[in-house]
Amino acid sequence: MEILFYILIIASSLVLIASVLLQSGKSAGLSGSISGGAEKIWGKNKGRSYESLLGKMTTISAVIFIISALALTAIK
């Protein structure tokens, strides 16, 4: 059982590192927030974009990492 949690921790940490590094910065600056801010918020393809996929991957891998770490600690 410990081996399973070790594998989950390693895999989720690699996915977490990759998804965080592939995300672009959130600071668009003053000109980006004035001109294109509404398009980012109200855009049609917000849920299907590459950025949202990376955000979901980050969240899921972080949850898996935390649960695996807590379970591994409880087992030992």
Summary of the structure (lengths in Angstrom):
residues: 76
radius of gyration: 17.1
end to end distance: 10.7
largest distance: 54.0
contacts: 166
relative contact order: 0.20
helix: 79%
strand: 0%
